[in-house]
Every structure is written in C-alpha cells, then in structure tokens.
Amino acid sequence: MGMIVSLLVLSALIFFHELGHYMAARLMGVYVEVFSIGFGKKIASFQKFGTEWRIAMIPLGGYVKMKGQNDSDPSQVSLDDDSYNTKTPAQRIFILLAGPAANFVLAFVLYLFIGLGSPMVLSPIIGKVVDNSPAFVAGLETNDTIRSINGVGITTWKEMAKIISSSEESLNLEILRDGFVEMKTLTPKLEDAQNIYGETIKKKMIGIGSAGVTHKLDLGFTETFAYATEQTIFASTMIFTGVKKLILGEVPAKELGGVISIVKITADATDAGWMSVLFFAALISVNLGVLNLLPIPALDGGHIMFNLYEMITRRAPSEAVLIKLTIAGWVALFSLMGLGLFNDINRLMG
C-alpha cells in the first residue's frame, strides 16, 4: 500500500509541475504537442485540447513537449507563430518558471490542509534534564511543563526553543509541576549542537530534552494562512540552503538522496497517517520546485539561464553551444541521479 501511495504522490506532484508549464504555454499561445507523466514507452494516452496526454512506463518524471522545443535535439526549431521559439525571452522565462511555481503553490495548499486539520506539535514538556546544565542547576525536572518565558506564553516546544536560542540574558521560566506553578531563573549556555544539515554549530541551550508529548495545534482561518506561508517559506529556505551547502561541499555528497528515498519516506509517512503523507508531499513538492530551478541545461533553470543570456546580449546562444551545454546538462543530471540512487542503495543495505 505504501509503495502505491508513494508512486501516486510522486505522479501527482509531477503532474502539477507540468500543468504549470502547460497552462503558461497555452496562455502565451504556444502549441503543446505532448503532456506526459513518466518517461519511455507510453502505456496509455488520449487526445484533448489538441494535446496528447499520456502515461509512460517509467514514473520518475514527466515533460511537456512544446512546438519548437526539443531537449534531446536543441537544433530542431520551428518559426511558426504558435512555436516556443518565436516567443520573446521574457515569455519563455514565464513558461519555464510556471512549473516550479506550481510546485510552490501546491505545497502552500497542502500546508493549508495540514493547518486546517490541526497538526500535531511537540508540547513544551521536559523529558531529560542534562546533569550540571543550566536547567539542572535551576532545579528543572522531568515532566515539568514550561508555560511562559519572560512573561511570553509558551504553547509548543518550537516556540520555547526559539526564545532560548535567541536569548541575550537570564530567562524567567514559569513552569507547571504536579498542578502547582513555580518560577525558575536560569541563563542559557553556548554549546555545540547539530543543525538539520548535520553540521556542528554553536547554539544557546539550557540542557533539556523533550518528553515527546504532543498536542493538536488549533488554528483559526487567518492563523492557518500564516502557518501555510511560514511552512512553505521554511521548506523552501531549507532546501535552497541544503543544495547550496551540497554544491559548496559543506554537506557531504553521501547525504544526497534519490527517488528510492522519496518513495521510502512517503511509504513510511503512509503508515503514520494521511497528515504525514500531506506533510511529506508538500516537502517533496518544494524540493521539485527548487531542484528544477538549478542552472543545469536539462532543467528549467538551465533554459531560464539561456533566455536571460539572450535578454542581456540581444542574441541567442549559438546552436553549437546549446548542443554542448545540453549534453553537459544531461550528463550532470544523470550523474546526480546516479549518485542519489547509489546513496539510497547504500542506506538500504546499512
């Protein structure tokens, strides 16, 4: 069941990405010949709106084939009015950006549904207290609930951690212990910690761990929009930063994952419930949007780069350059996919 859900989720995300390209192309007057989910031999198709809509055998991507655009042979052009080639660079960039934009919009909508469904969040209840830490010295204990810090009400573990990490002075904590309210004062210490990319950083902490207790986050209508916006921005920033660190070598290449990781994560999320599926679908959607903006000639970002060059120089790149860069782009793309697959297999084998 998990595998089926994974493939359905991945196909849906690809569909929305290509739908963004399709709608933008039609809006710009470009004829779309093929709309495909998957690569390779087609297993089903139908004609609608002058386009062949197909499902192909390898469900690991998709594409929209516009008149005058052929990534496998950039020298094939068309000078008809309804061709991609005859549109201005700005119009082509609009078409190219529409795919990643559709992924970001879809992620926002998914986060909206998550917000409306009252997502589970960590409660500010203490589990472990580290010996000789500021929390230990101040007398904090397991199962204490932190209700406020410096008069600011606390409802989630994330809110509490944010205030502690950004503190500049001593903190006054209001805690609930065995039905009684107590006040504690402590000063966070700068300690070594690991961020979400596995890097060692300095962070202000007080020496406590979560008890793992969760509660539902009940949001109003406007709060749900704020939640969806915050989550979309956070996911986008996290993935953009992760890609940058990967390129600069700040994060090891072994951390790169491929389609097997995506399928496994989504399958695991299925076992945890539909809310988890929506959460990971939103994250993967943002991931697709970000990765397609990379300046690799085989991706949307590479084509955007060519069109920006044409806008600036007032001339298109030569056919020879286009062919060479496109080949290099495919080599880079397949290399990244191969590395991701290699890492996935290594993880599965332990």
ZIMO-V981973 format. One record per residue. RES is the residue in one letter. SS is DSSP state (a for helix, b for strand, c for the rest). Layout:
BEGIN
res=(RES:RES)
ss=(SS:SS)
END
This chain:
BEGIN
res=(M:G:M:I:V:S:L:L:V:L:S:A:L:I:F:F:H:E:L:G:H:Y:M:A:A:R:L:M:G:V:Y:V:E:V:F:S:I:G:F:G:K:K:I:A:S:F:Q:K:F:G:T:E:W:R:I:A:M:I:P:L:G:G:Y:V:K:M:K:G:Q:N:D:S:D:P:S:Q:V:S:L:D:D:D:S:Y:N:T:K:T:P:A:Q:R:I:F:I:L:L:A:G:P:A:A:N:F:V:L:A:F:V:L:Y:L:F:I:G:L:G:S:P:M:V:L:S:P:I:I:G:K:V:V:D:N:S:P:A:F:V:A:G:L:E:T:N:D:T:I:R:S:I:N:G:V:G:I:T:T:W:K:E:M:A:K:I:I:S:S:S:E:E:S:L:N:L:E:I:L:R:D:G:F:V:E:M:K:T:L:T:P:K:L:E:D:A:Q:N:I:Y:G:E:T:I:K:K:K:M:I:G:I:G:S:A:G:V:T:H:K:L:D:L:G:F:T:E:T:F:A:Y:A:T:E:Q:T:I:F:A:S:T:M:I:F:T:G:V:K:K:L:I:L:G:E:V:P:A:K:E:L:G:G:V:I:S:I:V:K:I:T:A:D:A:T:D:A:G:W:M:S:V:L:F:F:A:A:L:I:S:V:N:L:G:V:L:N:L:L:P:I:P:A:L:D:G:G:H:I:M:F:N:L:Y:E:M:I:T:R:R:A:P:S:E:A:V:L:I:K:L:T:I:A:G:W:V:A:L:F:S:L:M:G:L:G:L:F:N:D:I:N:R:L:M:G)
ss=(c:a:a:a:a:a:a:a:a:a:a:a:a:a:a:a:a:a:a:a:a:a:a:a:a:a:a:c:c:c:c:b:b:b:b:b:b:b:b:b:b:b:b:b:b:b:b:b:c:c:b:b:b:b:b:b:b:b:b:b:b:b:b:b:b:b:c:c:c:c:c:c:c:c:c:c:c:c:c:c:c:c:c:a:a:a:c:c:a:a:a:a:a:a:a:a:a:a:a:a:a:a:a:a:a:a:a:a:a:a:a:a:a:a:a:a:c:c:c:b:b:b:c:c:b:b:b:b:b:c:c:c:c:a:a:a:a:a:c:c:c:c:c:c:b:b:b:b:b:c:c:b:b:c:c:c:a:a:a:a:a:a:a:a:a:c:c:c:c:c:b:b:b:b:b:b:b:c:c:b:b:b:b:b:b:b:c:c:b:b:b:b:b:b:c:c:c:c:c:b:b:b:b:b:b:c:c:b:b:b:c:c:c:b:b:b:c:c:c:c:a:a:a:a:a:a:a:a:a:a:a:a:a:a:a:a:a:a:a:a:a:a:a:a:a:a:a:a:c:c:c:c:a:a:a:c:c:c:a:a:a:a:a:a:a:a:a:a:a:a:a:a:c:a:a:a:a:a:a:a:a:a:a:a:a:a:a:a:a:a:a:c:c:c:c:c:c:c:c:a:a:a:a:a:a:a:a:a:a:a:a:a:a:c:c:c:c:c:a:a:a:a:a:a:a:a:a:a:a:a:a:a:a:a:a:a:a:a:a:a:a:a:a:a:a:a:a:a:c:c)
END
